[in-house]
Amino acid sequence: MNWTNIPSLSALRAFEAAARLQNLSAAARELNVTHAAIAQHVRTLEHAFSESLLIRQGRGVAPTPAGQQLAARLKSGFEIIADAVQDLHDNTADRPLNITVTPGFATSWLMPRIGEFWAQHPQVQLNITPSTALIDLRRDGFDLAVRYGEGVWPKLTSELLTAAQYWAVAHPDLVAGRTVRSLHDLSDLPWLLDVHQLERHRIIEAEGLDLSTLQVTQLNTNDLALSAATAGLGVTVQPRPLVERDINTGQLVKLLALREGGLGYHMVTVPGRTPPALKIFMRWLREKAASW
């Protein structure tokens, strides 16, 4: 489509409203602009077309024959646009929400609770994709990401869901009979760390422990570190949300609460894109995080 010869849509909307309502003030109220703005838009169109489009009639205005023809076409065109926008809104409202979360958050925090959400909101369909990959919410069609970090993602909106509370944990058999007052009391045990989670390394070192002196097994994912810990193969440091369930079931024991590193799980969204179903889901996440 060649837009070169098409006047501004604002001017066309102003003229269509004035011709339909036959009153400049009424058109101004409908479009939430001033009377002068409507008049200026009409004059701009008349200059562009070298044609009179409205004439005064009593206290209002009336379209000329040329104005009637243009107004009828514009009314039809704007109705098509409005229908297309409404159809898209309807499709968006009906489609499932696409959510991406880290695998650890999905397994240890979200999935044990999601049944409650489904029971409370059966009308909201969710597609949940566990992933640690770098996701482009716009390109990949995701409505929400739950990601771990400091909360700064360029051109996206993030909201802290739950702050990072780090716990040192291990299988009960590994630490049976052991008194643990600091990480130094665990320095003779094997350690399990995700090679990519460098902030965990900093937190351990902030507790005064030198990692180079420990027996550390570096694993490619945090899920592997957790699995190895529940199998009794070593001590690991994890955010509280990821290990609370295993502690409650007795598969792990909490040894120490460590100092927070300014990190946490955040809800990440595209600015201005919050369909009603997403608002419902985010409100539920907040409630669950607050009560946890």
Buried (B, 14 or more C-beta within 10 A) or exposed (E): EEEEEEBEEEBBBBBBBBBBBBBBBBBBBBBEBEBEBBBBBBEBBBEEEEEEBBEEEEEBBEBBEEBEEBBBEBBEEBEEEEEEEEEEEEEBEEBEBBBBBBBBBBBBBBBEBBEEBEEEBEEBEBEBBBBBEEBEBEEEEBBBBBBBBBBEBEEBBBEBBBBBBBBBBBBEEBBEEEEBEEBEBBBEBBBBBBBEBEBBBEBBEEBEBEEEEBEBBEBEBBBBBBEBBBEBBBBBBBBBBBBBBBBEEEBBBBBBEBEEBEBBBBBBBBEEEBBEBBEBBBEBBBEBBEEE
